[in-house]
Amino acid sequence: MLFVAVLFITLGFSARAQTGPDDDVGPLAKVTLHIGNASLNTAIAATPAQDQRGLMYVAKLPDNDGMLFILPVGHAEFWMKNTLIPLSVAFLDKSGVILEIHDMQPADPTLPDNELPRTRSDSDQVAYAIETNLHWYALNGIKPGDKITPPPGTLVKPVP
């Protein structure tokens, strides 16, 4: 299943069902990931509804929290629809190595979907994405080439 990011990750699809701020997307599995000397408490988007919702409507994200998205290997694209806070996203390969880190700002809520700014990976080897507060990676000295532990591929995807 295509996992759509926080905001909404697309891989060539421009229209998908949206979850609203009051829709129940179910409980999120959580895991603490380690990158260098930093730890990140991460919710896992494991169902299509959780994937579509991502971090939409979140007014404040604790300092060391984020969300992990499991993606089909390829390019990844995120948008910031209904996202209230600025975020940074790391794109990772299938072994959990960070390929790229991008910063994203909330979108103008009056823009139509086809005009929302998108953040697209340069790499076509993206298997995971981790979103967290803006500049979290830089503040923790994390850069492309760093590896996540445990590797995201070892995490069991919860059954909805």
C-alpha positions in Angstrom: 0.0 0.0 0.0 1.2 3.5 -0.8 2.0 5.3 2.4 1.3 8.9 2.2 3.1 11.3 4.5 2.4 13.5 7.2 1.2 15.8 5.3 0.6 13.5 2.5 3.2 11.6 0.5 2.4 11.1 -3.1 4.1 9.1 -5.8 2.3 10.4 -8.8 -1.2 10.5 -7.3 -2.9 13.9 -7.0 -6.2 12.9 -5.4 -6.8 10.8 -2.3 -9.3 10.6 0.5 -8.5 13.0 3.3 -8.9 12.6 7.0 -10.3 15.4 8.9 -9.1 16.8 12.3 -11.6 14.9 14.2 -11.5 11.5 12.3 -10.2 8.6 14.4 -7.2 7.1 12.7 -6.6 4.5 15.4 -3.7 4.0 17.8 -0.2 4.6 16.5 2.6 2.1 17.2 5.7 3.8 18.6 9.4 3.1 18.5 12.4 5.0 19.8 15.0 5.4 17.0 18.6 6.3 17.5 20.7 8.4 15.2 24.2 9.1 16.4 23.8 10.4 20.0 20.2 11.5 19.5 17.0 9.6 20.2 13.7 10.2 18.5 10.4 9.0 19.8 8.6 8.0 16.6 5.0 7.1 15.8 4.6 4.7 12.9 2.1 5.5 10.2 0.9 1.9 9.8 -2.6 2.2 8.2 -3.8 4.1 5.2 -5.7 6.5 7.4 -2.7 7.1 9.7 -0.5 7.6 6.6 -2.9 10.1 5.1 -3.2 12.0 8.3 0.5 12.0 9.2 1.2 15.1 11.2 -1.8 17.1 9.8 -3.5 19.3 12.4 -0.7 18.8 15.0 -0.3 22.2 16.7 2.9 21.3 18.7 5.3 18.3 18.4 7.4 17.6 21.4 11.1 18.3 20.9 12.3 14.7 20.3 9.2 13.3 18.6 8.5 12.4 15.0 6.7 10.1 12.6 8.0 7.2 10.5 6.5 6.4 7.1 7.1 3.1 5.3 7.2 3.7 1.6 7.5 1.7 -1.6 11.1 2.1 -2.8 11.4 5.0 -5.2 11.1 8.8 -5.2 9.1 10.2 -2.3 7.0 13.4 -2.4 5.5 15.3 0.6 3.1 18.2 0.8 2.1 20.2 3.8 -1.7 20.3 3.4 -3.4 21.0 6.8 0.0 20.9 8.5 0.3 23.6 11.1 4.0 23.4 12.1 7.2 23.6 10.1 8.9 20.2 9.7 12.1 18.5 8.5 11.9 15.2 6.7 14.7 12.7 6.3 14.5 10.3 3.4 16.1 6.9 4.1 17.1 3.9 2.0 16.0 0.4 2.8 18.9 -0.2 5.2 18.1 2.9 7.2 20.8 5.3 5.9 19.7 8.9 5.6 19.9 9.9 1.9 18.6 13.5 2.2 17.1 15.9 4.7 14.7 18.7 3.6 12.9 21.5 5.5 9.2 22.1 4.9 6.9 25.0 5.8 3.2 24.9 6.3 1.2 25.6 3.2 -1.2 28.4 2.6 -4.5 26.8 3.5 -6.3 28.7 0.7 -4.2 27.1 -2.0 -5.9 24.4 -4.1 -4.3 20.9 -3.8 -2.7 21.2 -7.3 -0.8 24.4 -6.2 0.5 23.2 -2.9 4.3 23.2 -2.7 5.9 19.7 -2.8 9.1 18.4 -1.4 10.4 15.6 -3.6 13.4 13.4 -3.0 16.3 13.5 -5.4 17.0 9.8 -4.8 14.9 7.1 -6.3 16.0 4.7 -3.5 13.8 6.1 -0.7 12.2 3.4 1.4 11.3 5.4 4.6 10.7 8.9 5.6 11.0 10.4 9.1 9.4 13.8 9.9 10.2 15.8 12.9 10.3 19.4 14.1 12.0 21.9 11.8 15.8 21.7 12.1 15.8 18.7 14.5 18.4 16.9 12.4 20.7 19.9 12.2 20.3 20.7 15.9 21.4 17.1 16.7 24.3 17.0 14.2 22.6 14.5 12.0 23.3 14.5 8.2 23.0 12.3 5.1 25.1 9.2 5.5 24.0 8.7 9.1 22.2 5.4 9.9 19.1 4.9 12.0 19.0 2.1 14.6 17.1 0.0 14.8 16.9 -0.1 11.0 13.3 0.6 10.0 13.2 -2.6 8.0 13.5 -4.6 11.2 10.3 -3.0 12.6 7.3 -5.2 12.3 4.4 -3.3 10.6 1.4 -3.6 12.9 -1.6 -5.2 11.4 -4.6 -2.8 11.3 
